[in-house]
Amino acid sequence: MHNLTIAELIKGLQSKQFSSVELTQHFLDRIGSLNPAYNAVITVTAEQALKAAAAADERLAGGNAPALCGVPILHKDIFCTNGVRTSCGSKMLDNFIPPYNATVVENFETAGAVVLGKTNMDEFAMGSSNETSFYGPVQNPWDTDCVPGGSSGGSAAAVAARLAPGATATDTGGSIRQPAALCGITGLKPTYGRVSRWGMIAFASSLDQGGPMARTAEDCAIMLSCMASFDDKDSTCIDREVPDYSATLGQDIKGLRIGVPSEYFSEGLDPGTEKAVRAALAEFEAQGAELVEISLPNTGLSVPAYYVIAPAEASANLSRFDGVKYGYRCEDPKDLQDLYSRTRAEGFGEEVQRRILIGTYCLSAGYYEAYYGKAQQVRKLIQQDFEKAFESVDVIMGPTCPSPAFKFGSKGDDPVAMYLEDIYTIATNLAGLPGMSVPCGMVDDKPVGLQIIGNYFAEARMLNVAHQYQQATDWHDLAPQGVAS
Amino acid sequence: MSWDTVIGLEVHVQLATKTKIFSGASTEFGAEPNTQACAIDLAMPGTLPVLNKQAVHYAVMFGLAIDAEIGKESAFERKNYFYPDLPKGYQTTQLEKPIVGRGNVEIELADGRKKNIRIHHAHLEEDAGKSLHEGDFRHGVSGIDLNRAGTPLIEIVSEPDMSNAEEAIAFAKKLHSIVTSIGICDGEMSQGSMRFDVNVSVKQSGSDTLGTRTETKNLNSFKFMEECIAKEVERQIDLIEDGGTVLQETRLYNGDTKVARSMRSKEEANDYRYFPCPDLLPVIVTDETIEELRRNLPELPDARQARFVEQYSLSVYDASVLSSDAGMSAYFEIAAEKSGNAKLAANWTMGELAARLNNEDTSIANSPVSAEQLGGLVARIADNSISGKMAKEVFEGIWAGEGSADEIIEARGLKQVSDSGALEQMVADVLAANQAMVEDYINTDEAKRKKKLGGFMGQIMKASKGQANPQQVNQILAQKLNELL
């Protein structure tokens, strides 16, 4: 059952080939036996899941079940779940049990999905390797000596290891696409404002966006159709009808103009990765698409701009974790200053503290214009690069990340090397554009991701393009050793 | 050496919205601590602000009332600092793009002189909670009440246009009058609905160079403000004349103990690291909205004063006293209409009623005597049903809740006797019973006879239990005695 896609599971459930309780129990058993090797899931909600599955079976029997009725999924531990610990991968929130659901969680509940548990992640979504989690690193199912990518490494590894057919994730600078690429699955970061941020713990509010992870584009389409919604609790959420993304998956892509940015194929790109991505582009050409060489001249500025804007916003977003109201509090504070400094020094990990310090510095009197002001200007330029590109192309394609999964600790002592991991993904967050990653090859037995960037609200087109590719290729069907059986 | 004083004010005005500026929690005053703070006010992880439209409208109304430029696109920023009663670790406020730009407020001084005070800007922001360090909270433990956290405020910033305490108080009172007149603030100073920060500096008379200023924060009464300014001006002059220098600092003044002290120096001041709040969109106020608010703007105090003179033939002084307070104005107008005698209604509103309210330390909004009831009382004075002296007794009855003036007059048998037949009989009876006094009157010099009338009056009023109409009695008495000459 665990090799079936969400689309297939829905059919199986509706045709009573298996019940949701059977399905749920099966995935819970897999988590029980396989998760210790990956550390992808940090909270398992077996009891609630089985209860929800039983309720789903009743609705399925009733005949008018909602879209995802009875389908088990996992939530990244950044989405608040009513009554279930939501840690954001941090010691700071190790004891935090929210009294409310994120809108995304509500939406999946409404759609009838069964929540198996919460997935591991880089602390406060800050990281590209899942090494910064308070709950320890996640192992990549393709090679357990390698990282799964981050920050949604737990969700990506769980889907790759078939611990769940789909999982929610978030992407601030590449946190959906990069782990999806490194774990050989499909992930989509929607247009900023497409998915509500209510109840999704903020890292960098102007960049954060939730999205789905699954094995196929078709499954991502099913998940996004229920995940996206207008939400008046999030002022940055955009009031725009949510299409049925599954309904537009069957269109051929003859004449599709694919922009290939030269900047995405320059120095630093692993040759094997480039070869796989070029092969994917050739496949699109074979299907009748047209490749157009384009330039996104400010790509090189995206990482430095991002590492000003994101930490600046984070430095304020994380001020609420002060030991006063909830979460971790240091032992026996001797005064207010001591309460603040020890709570935050003990409760936050090193990478989070580094980014808070960077952000605080960038916003300080005398530095604001040189850093934050400049970064905002760069952000405008990057947006303009994309606007210009989309005048002549329908989608943009390139590698998701410069190389396949790397070994644990290999970038640990060099934060900048780690930050460059997101060089191809960060620009879309700065521009607010949707981007996805689709498996497109293997290098040294490790997956490679093809990135597809669309114009604002072009998710339906991107999903169709990815789906057409997956109809003709089987990279997305490959499974890490030992997990398919 | 002589000195000039320079004063500028920053005024925090709590807006009279039902709910908070960024959440749906109630803003009502006086609830049990922390019962009016929802997840957003508590800065729970993943929660997001949604702007209260009414607060925006109230701010625009203030701008219109002072003839200011309205910011058609204003923006919220985060002001970062740590304090336990600031749950997010930043205050959401406006800095670069405030909702209200430059404006003007005209004040009138005791000598009738008028002066224009320029408003630099007014911006929207959220209030913080309250820290409690007294009562149950001592010995290193402080209480935090977050009921007030998120209450909408406008902060009005004046230019340093005031040169003494009288002008500062006149300005503060005028602002109070404006915001209560247009209904955007309840004006309850004792509940913190209006709080004043006073910037004071001194300079040598005639000099163009401003002295170093101090800011005394959070004064919530006109009286305290007056005392504080006097003390601060004296302190600064003494300091300079003794060869010292004024330090730029934030100060506190305790109105109960009359002690002023330094809170923090410029060096200790926070670097607030303002930056645009990414959770909120720019606030767009359309021309249509501005025009609609302008059309519906309640009468301003200056216009009301002019109307009171015109419509009710009140003196400028009376009109000014009544019109300065929105509650008193409304009260007066009802009482004037009900009584049919505006002048008398004005006297009773400003005199007996205001004095009694002041003694009981209550506001006109909570007056036990309604405007209708006072109008009813004034009507009975105007038609001579009761004397002024009896009216005070009736007023007390109304205050005590015994009913309307007519009911009390009836119940206590206080109705004035104005029936001339009955009064003539009463006078005749008193003259007949006091022959010696009559003889004395006849034998007295004509010039001194008038003085003797008092004795008869006393007898008659006593005989009538105070109910005889004194003017009529006087007339009848004089006439009857003259007949005896």
Interface residues (C-beta under 8 A of the other chain):
Chain A: F79 C80 T86 C88 L93 F96 P98 P99 Y100 A102 R197 W198 G199 M200 I201 A202 A204 S205 S206 D232 K233 D234 S235 T236 A312 E313 S315 A316 L318 S319 R320 F321 D322 V324 K325 Y326 D335 L336 Y340 T360 L363 S364 A365 Y368 Y372
Chain B: A39 L42 A43 M44 P45 G46 T47 L48 P49 V50 L51 R78 N80 F82 P84 P87 K88 G89 Y90 G140 I144 D271 R273 Y274 F275 P278 D279 L280 L281
